[in-house]
Amino acid sequence: MLLRSTRPSPPTLDALLGAELAASLNRVDVLSRKILSGKMPGERRSKKRGQSVEFDDYREYVPGDDLRHVDWNVFARLDRFFIKLFREDEDLALHLIVDRSPSMDAAGADGEGKAGETKLLVAHRLAMALAYIGLVNQNRVRVSLFGPARTGEPPAYWRLAPLRGRRNIQRVGAFLLESLSGEPVSAARVSLPTEADDPSGINAAVRAAAREARGVVVVLSDFMASSGFQRGLNAIGAAPGVDAAWVQILTPSELDPALDAERGLLGDLALIDAETGKRAEVTLSPAAVRAYRRRIREQIDTLAHDCAARGITHLLHTTDTPIERLLLGSLRQRKMIG
């Protein structure tokens, strides 16, 4: 039920992001639903109080407070000790984790019956857009990729060192374009534990990210692995100081195989699992399509429920939907950007 895209990978950063989209993203920033501590001074106003040059409020002195923060002018007037509080400025970390496993290299039919963009391309475009938002707002941005380098190989995990500032937009773009063209070479490659029930490496990759992640973590994947995602969900849900979102990217025909009927996906078929290479003989009848629609909906609902139970945001995005709608619509509504 999956079709390979006939569109070439974007050859330039401008094609991956686009000047018009970049201009619209200049007006937004990454948000967090939680108070997250950064590791270095930044340019955003924190939700907590600390030490900076921006005065915020007073509170009464309690034993143990630093006497350097006593306002002696207030003491001279009131004969009582008050501590000056300041609004702390800190950076926000943004960690983007992109699935580049074989199942992502698939495109369903668009509204005109033609092959649309692959899930892989859409995931990389979303990662570039989110990284752009983070970098132009002086947040620390890390981008990681996971999946087999080539079909039949064990999954690997590539990660860029944390970057900050507009000057690093080109570096993130080059990394993502390398991934679309083949194996990334400009980032550290980390071996993942070989797990027979995790051929894409998603659980191992998310667990690896959870050990080092702080701040906002966004996973971009189709989440179509038959092994499930409980280990990854548990790891990222339990990670301290993490506000996580799982963005599920599917093609229209993965939601409704009837859209691919005109391309021969009807009747007796031999399907091959893109992740494992296993072959399955199926008969695609109207009844089978109806059963599939119910099953995929149940799978999506289960993932959304499991995410919500761990405080993780779940969003569904289809490849025929403009990414602007997700970025400036759904993510805004969920208070992830604003």
C-alpha positions in Angstrom: 0.0 0.0 0.0 3.0 2.2 -0.1 4.3 4.0 -3.2 7.8 5.4 -3.8 7.8 9.1 -4.7 8.9 10.1 -8.1 10.1 13.5 -6.9 13.8 14.0 -6.3 15.2 15.0 -3.0 15.5 18.8 -2.6 19.0 19.8 -3.7 19.3 23.0 -1.7 18.5 24.4 1.7 16.1 26.9 0.1 14.1 24.0 -1.4 14.1 22.2 2.0 12.8 25.2 3.9 11.8 28.0 1.5 12.1 31.7 1.9 8.4 32.3 2.3 8.0 29.7 5.1 11.2 30.9 6.8 9.8 34.5 6.9 6.6 33.3 8.5 8.6 31.3 11.1 10.6 34.4 12.1 7.6 35.6 14.2 7.3 32.5 16.4 9.4 30.7 19.1 9.5 27.3 20.7 7.4 27.0 23.9 7.4 24.6 26.7 4.5 23.6 29.0 7.0 22.9 31.8 9.6 24.9 33.6 12.8 23.6 32.1 16.3 24.6 33.2 18.7 25.5 30.6 22.5 25.0 30.8 23.6 28.5 29.8 22.3 32.1 29.8 19.9 32.7 27.0 17.6 35.4 25.5 14.3 34.1 26.7 12.5 35.1 29.9 12.3 32.1 32.2 9.1 31.2 34.1 11.3 31.0 37.3 13.1 33.6 39.3 16.9 33.6 39.6 19.8 36.0 39.1 20.0 38.5 36.3 20.0 42.2 35.8 16.2 42.5 35.4 14.4 43.2 38.7 11.2 41.3 39.3 9.9 41.6 42.9 10.7 41.6 46.6 10.1 39.0 49.3 10.9 39.0 53.0 14.3 37.8 54.2 14.6 34.3 55.7 17.7 33.0 57.5 20.1 31.5 54.9 19.4 34.1 52.2 22.4 35.7 50.5 22.9 39.1 52.2 24.2 40.5 49.0 20.6 40.5 47.7 19.2 42.5 50.7 17.8 45.9 49.6 19.4 48.2 52.2 17.4 51.2 51.0 14.2 49.4 52.0 15.7 48.3 55.3 16.6 52.0 56.1 13.0 53.0 55.5 11.1 50.1 57.0 13.6 48.6 59.4 12.9 45.2 57.9 15.0 43.0 55.6 13.7 42.4 52.1 15.4 40.3 49.3 15.4 41.5 45.7 14.2 39.0 43.2 15.3 39.0 39.5 13.8 37.5 36.4 16.2 34.8 35.2 17.0 34.6 31.5 17.9 31.1 30.3 18.1 29.2 27.1 15.7 26.4 26.0 17.0 23.2 24.5 15.2 21.7 21.4 16.0 18.1 20.4 14.6 16.8 17.1 14.7 13.1 16.4 14.0 12.1 12.8 13.1 8.6 11.6 14.9 7.6 8.4 14.1 3.9 8.4 12.9 2.2 5.2 9.2 2.6 5.9 9.6 6.4 5.7 10.7 6.2 2.1 7.1 5.8 0.9 4.5 8.1 -0.6 0.8 7.6 -1.1 -1.3 9.0 -3.8 -2.2 12.7 -3.6 -5.6 14.1 -4.5 -4.9 13.7 -8.2 -3.8 10.1 -7.9 -0.1 10.9 -8.4 2.6 9.9 -6.0 3.1 12.7 -3.4 6.0 13.6 -1.2 7.6 10.8 0.9 7.2 10.7 4.6 11.0 10.9 4.8 11.0 14.2 2.9 8.1 15.7 5.0 9.9 14.6 8.3 13.1 16.3 7.2 11.2 19.5 6.1 9.5 19.6 9.5 12.8 19.1 11.3 14.4 21.9 9.3 11.5 24.3 10.0 11.6 23.5 13.8 15.3 23.8 13.9 15.1 27.2 12.2 12.6 28.4 14.8 15.0 27.3 17.6 18.1 28.7 16.0 16.8 32.2 15.2 15.5 32.5 18.7 18.9 31.6 20.3 17.8 28.2 21.6 20.1 25.2 21.8 19.1 22.9 19.0 20.2 19.2 18.5 19.1 17.1 15.5 19.4 13.3 15.6 18.5 10.7 13.0 17.9 6.9 13.4 17.4 4.0 11.1 19.5 1.6 9.0 22.1 3.3 6.8 21.2 0.8 4.1 18.5 -1.8 3.6 19.4 -4.9 5.6 21.8 -3.2 7.9 21.3 -2.8 11.6 19.9 0.6 12.7 22.3 3.4 13.6 21.9 6.8 15.4 23.4 10.0 14.1 23.5 13.2 16.1 24.7 16.7 15.7 26.3 18.4 18.6 24.0 21.1 20.1 24.0 24.3 18.0 22.9 27.8 18.7 22.3 30.9 16.6 21.2 31.8 13.1 24.7 31.1 11.7 24.1 27.4 12.2 21.0 27.1 10.0 23.2 26.1 7.0 24.9 23.4 9.1 21.6 21.8 10.1 20.3 22.1 6.5 23.5 20.4 5.1 23.0 17.5 7.7 19.4 16.9 6.7 20.1 17.1 3.0 22.9 14.5 3.5 20.4 12.3 5.1 17.9 12.6 2.2 20.7 11.8 -0.3 22.2 8.9 1.6 24.1 8.2 4.8 24.9 11.3 6.8 28.7 11.9 7.2 28.9 15.2 9.0 27.7 14.0 12.4 28.7 11.4 15.0 27.4 8.0 14.3 26.5 6.0 17.4 25.8 2.2 17.3 22.4 1.2 18.7 21.8 -2.1 20.6 20.7 -4.8 18.1 17.1 -5.7 19.0 15.3 -8.3 16.9 11.9 -6.7 17.6 13.1 -3.1 16.9 14.3 -3.2 13.2 13.9 0.5 12.7 15.8 1.3 16.0 13.1 3.7 17.2 13.0 2.4 20.8 16.7 2.3 21.1 17.1 5.7 19.6 14.5 7.4 21.8 16.0 5.7 24.9 19.5 7.0 23.9 18.0 10.5 23.4 16.2 10.3 26.8 19.5 9.8 28.6 20.9 13.1 27.3 17.8 15.2 26.4 16.7 18.2 28.3 14.0 20.7 27.2 11.6 20.1 24.3 12.0 16.8 22.4 10.1 16.2 19.2 10.1 12.7 17.5 9.2 12.7 13.8 8.2 9.2 12.6 5.4 7.1 11.1 5.4 4.9 14.2 4.5 2.0 12.0 6.8 -0.6 13.7 5.0 -3.8 14.6 7.1 -4.1 17.8 5.4 -1.1 19.4 6.9 1.9 21.2 6.4 1.2 24.9 10.1 1.2 25.8 10.7 4.5 24.0 7.6 6.0 25.4 8.5 5.0 28.9 12.0 6.3 28.6 11.1 9.8 27.2 8.0 10.1 29.5 10.2 9.4 32.6 13.1 11.6 31.5 13.5 14.6 33.9 13.2 18.1 32.5 11.7 16.9 29.2 8.6 18.2 27.4 8.0 15.7 24.5 5.9 15.5 21.4 5.5 12.6 19.0 4.5 13.8 15.5 3.1 10.9 13.5 3.6 11.3 9.7 1.4 9.1 7.4 0.5 9.1 3.8 -3.2 9.5 2.8 -3.3 6.0 1.4 -1.9 4.6 4.7 -5.1 5.9 6.2 -7.3 4.7 3.3 -5.7 2.2 0.8 -8.6 2.7 -1.6 -6.8 5.9 -2.7 -4.2 3.7 -4.3 -6.7 1.4 -6.1 -6.0 3.1 -9.5 -2.3 2.2 -9.1 -2.9 -1.5 -9.0 -3.3 -2.0 -5.3 -6.4 -4.1 -5.6 -7.1 -7.8 -5.7 -4.5 -10.5 -4.9 -1.2 -8.9 -3.9 2.2 -9.8 -2.6 3.3 -7.2 0.0 6.8 -6.9 1.4 7.5 -5.3 4.8 9.9 -2.4 4.2 11.5 -2.8 7.7 11.9 -6.6 7.9 11.7 -7.7 4.2 9.0 -10.3 5.2 6.6 -11.2 2.4 2.8 -11.5 2.9 0.1 -12.7 0.4 -3.1 -10.7 0.8 -6.3 -10.1 -1.1 -7.3 -6.5 -1.1 -11.1 -6.5 -1.2 -13.6 -3.8 0.0 -14.1 -5.8 3.2 -10.3 -5.9 3.8 -10.0 -2.2 3.2 -12.7 -1.5 5.7 -11.0 -3.8 8.3 -7.7 -2.0 7.6 -9.3 1.4 8.1 -10.5 0.3 11.5 -7.2 -1.2 12.5 -5.1 1.8 11.5 -7.5 4.1 13.4 -7.2 1.9 16.4 -3.4 2.0 16.2 -3.4 5.8 16.0 -5.8 6.1 18.9 -3.8 3.7 21.0 -0.6 5.6 20.3 -2.3 8.9 21.2 -3.7 7.4 24.4 -0.3 6.0 25.4 1.4 9.4 24.8 -1.2 11.2 26.8 -0.8 8.8 29.7 2.9 9.9 29.9 2.3 13.6 29.4 3.6 13.4 25.7 1.9 15.4 23.0 0.7 13.3 20.0 0.0 14.9 16.6 -1.0 13.2 13.3 0.2 14.8 10.1 -0.4 13.5 6.6 2.0 14.1 3.7 -0.6 15.9 1.6 -1.1 18.6 4.3 1.1 21.7 4.0 3.6 21.8 6.8 2.6 25.4 7.5 -0.7 24.0 8.8 1.1 21.8 11.4 3.6 24.5 12.4 1.4 27.5 12.6 -1.9 25.7 13.3 -1.7 22.5 15.4 1.6 23.2 17.2 0.3 26.7 18.1 -2.9 25.2 19.4 -0.9 22.8 21.5 1.2 25.7 22.9 4.4 24.2 21.5 5.2 27.3 19.5 3.9 30.8 19.7 
